[in-house]
Amino acid sequence: MPYWNELLGGALIGLASALPLLFHGRLAGVSGLASSALRPFTREGALGLLFVVGLIAGGFIWKHSGNPHPDSWVYFKNPERLWALAGFLVGLGARIGGGCTSGHGICGIGRISKRSVLATIIFMAAGGITVIIMELVAWSA
């Protein structure tokens, strides 16, 4: 069966990451956009703020749209606390790593940046290890 949703999603991500680079000469990483939201009275800050509001609204809409939640969420009594902690840790990691997964994984690899390739390998390895740990925790519960 063709994976039309995945194909369309990948094309839209590629387009969304290419347009800012083509028209504004800057990468479309989430951490850069989110940090610009801290300066809301500038043009760049207003766009960053709209981006952050869109991220939050998208998650809220998905949660309340009747779509099924991933199975891993059932292990937590209060997933909102988990999301807040995860958001904080992702932001901290993006700050320490000099960019986020979207900036390195999509834009950086697209520019053939050695630093971004290495960062993406580390992100993916950490994600895989996290999944293994979560599965072990779920099995022991």
Secondary structure, 3 states (H helix, E strand, C coil): CCCHHHHHHHHHHHHHHHHHHHHHCCCCCHHHHHHHCCCCCCHHHHHHHHHHHHHHHHHHHHHCCCCCCCHHHHHCCCHHHHHHHHHHHHHHHHHHCCCCHHHHHHHHHHCCCHHHHHHHHHHHHHHHHHHHHHHHHHHHC
